[in-house]
């Protein structure tokens, strides 16, 4: 059986800022012509201050990967009141 692998062309994210503490490169699904299905979006972000109020991700599974060279953990909060650190190199 021969499998065909298709790669997208290199994609540059769009700048995204929320307040003074959140900056990201945003990559929407449409940037990849369907080649990251079922992924909806990817954001490469830097968060230097609390940014978001608790909010639900209704109908989707949010996945966070913290790059290994990150300088500190990311403290994740959810709409149920749970909180905890995501360490560099961890997948949540």
C-alpha positions as a Markdown table, in Angstrom:
| # | Residue | x | y | z |
|---|---|---|---|---|
| 1 | Unk | 0.0 | 0.0 | 0.0 |
| 2 | Unk | 1.3 | 3.4 | -1.0 |
| 3 | Unk | 0.5 | 6.4 | 1.3 |
| 4 | Unk | 0.6 | 9.9 | -0.1 |
| 5 | Unk | 1.7 | 12.6 | 2.2 |
| 6 | Unk | 0.7 | 16.2 | 1.4 |
| 7 | Unk | 2.5 | 19.2 | 3.0 |
| 8 | Unk | 1.3 | 22.7 | 3.0 |
| 9 | Unk | 3.5 | 25.6 | 1.8 |
| 10 | Unk | 5.1 | 27.5 | 4.6 |
| 11 | Unk | 2.6 | 29.7 | 6.3 |
| 12 | Unk | 3.1 | 32.9 | 8.2 |
| 13 | Unk | 0.7 | 33.6 | 11.1 |
| 14 | Unk | -1.3 | 36.8 | 11.5 |
| 15 | Unk | -0.4 | 39.0 | 14.5 |
| 16 | Unk | -2.9 | 38.8 | 17.3 |
| 17 | Unk | -2.9 | 41.0 | 20.4 |
| 18 | Unk | -5.3 | 41.0 | 23.4 |
| 19 | Unk | -4.6 | 43.7 | 25.9 |
| 20 | Unk | -1.0 | 44.4 | 26.9 |
| 21 | Unk | -0.2 | 40.9 | 28.1 |
| 22 | Unk | -1.0 | 38.6 | 25.2 |
| 23 | Unk | 0.7 | 38.5 | 21.8 |
| 24 | Unk | 0.3 | 35.7 | 19.3 |
| 25 | Unk | 0.9 | 34.5 | 15.7 |
| 26 | Unk | -2.5 | 33.1 | 14.7 |
| 27 | Unk | -2.8 | 30.3 | 12.2 |
| 28 | Unk | -6.4 | 29.6 | 11.1 |
| 29 | Unk | -7.5 | 26.4 | 9.5 |
| 30 | Unk | -8.1 | 28.1 | 6.2 |
| 31 | Unk | -4.4 | 29.1 | 6.0 |
| 32 | Unk | -3.6 | 25.4 | 5.3 |
| 33 | Unk | -6.2 | 24.5 | 2.6 |
| 34 | Unk | -7.7 | 21.8 | 4.8 |
| 35 | Unk | -4.3 | 20.1 | 5.5 |
| 36 | Unk | -4.6 | 20.4 | 9.3 |
| 37 | Unk | -8.2 | 19.0 | 9.5 |
| 38 | Unk | -9.6 | 18.5 | 12.1 |
| 39 | Unk | -7.5 | 21.2 | 13.8 |
| 40 | Unk | -9.5 | 24.5 | 14.0 |
| 41 | Unk | -6.7 | 26.9 | 14.7 |
| 42 | Unk | -3.2 | 27.2 | 16.1 |
| 43 | Unk | -1.8 | 30.1 | 18.0 |
| 44 | Unk | 1.9 | 30.5 | 19.0 |
| 45 | Unk | 1.4 | 32.9 | 21.9 |
| 46 | Unk | 3.4 | 34.8 | 24.5 |
| 47 | Unk | 1.5 | 35.7 | 27.7 |
| 48 | Unk | 3.1 | 38.1 | 30.1 |
| 49 | Unk | 0.1 | 39.0 | 32.2 |
| 50 | Unk | -3.3 | 37.6 | 33.1 |
| 51 | Unk | -5.4 | 38.1 | 29.9 |
| 52 | Unk | -8.6 | 36.0 | 29.8 |
| 53 | Unk | -11.5 | 35.6 | 32.2 |
| 54 | Unk | -12.7 | 32.0 | 32.7 |
| 55 | Unk | -14.5 | 30.9 | 29.5 |
| 56 | Unk | -15.8 | 27.6 | 28.1 |
| 57 | Unk | -14.6 | 25.9 | 24.9 |
| 58 | Unk | -18.0 | 24.6 | 24.0 |
| 59 | Unk | -17.9 | 21.7 | 21.5 |
| 60 | Unk | -14.1 | 21.7 | 21.0 |
| 61 | Unk | -11.1 | 20.3 | 22.8 |
| 62 | Unk | -8.5 | 22.9 | 23.5 |
| 63 | Unk | -4.9 | 21.6 | 23.5 |
| 64 | Unk | -2.0 | 23.5 | 24.8 |
| 65 | Unk | 1.7 | 22.6 | 24.2 |
| 66 | Unk | 4.3 | 24.7 | 26.0 |
| 67 | Unk | 7.6 | 24.8 | 24.1 |
| 68 | Unk | 10.5 | 23.3 | 25.9 |
| 69 | Unk | 12.5 | 26.5 | 25.8 |
| 70 | Unk | 9.7 | 28.5 | 27.6 |
| 71 | Unk | 11.1 | 30.4 | 30.6 |
| 72 | Unk | 8.3 | 29.5 | 33.0 |
| 73 | Unk | 5.1 | 27.5 | 33.4 |
| 74 | Unk | 1.8 | 28.7 | 32.0 |
| 75 | Unk | -0.9 | 28.8 | 34.7 |
| 76 | Unk | -4.1 | 27.4 | 33.1 |
| 77 | Unk | -7.5 | 28.2 | 34.5 |
| 78 | Unk | -10.8 | 26.7 | 33.3 |
| 79 | Unk | -14.5 | 27.7 | 33.6 |
| 80 | Unk | -15.0 | 25.1 | 36.4 |
| 81 | Unk | -12.5 | 26.8 | 38.7 |
| 82 | Unk | -9.6 | 24.3 | 38.1 |
| 83 | Unk | -6.2 | 25.8 | 37.8 |
| 84 | Unk | -2.7 | 24.4 | 37.5 |
| 85 | Unk | 0.6 | 25.0 | 35.8 |
| 86 | Unk | 1.5 | 23.7 | 32.3 |
| 87 | Unk | 5.3 | 23.1 | 32.5 |
| 88 | Unk | 7.7 | 23.8 | 29.6 |
| 89 | Unk | 7.6 | 20.7 | 27.2 |
| 90 | Unk | 4.2 | 19.6 | 28.5 |
| 91 | Unk | 1.0 | 18.9 | 26.6 |
| 92 | Unk | -2.3 | 19.8 | 28.2 |
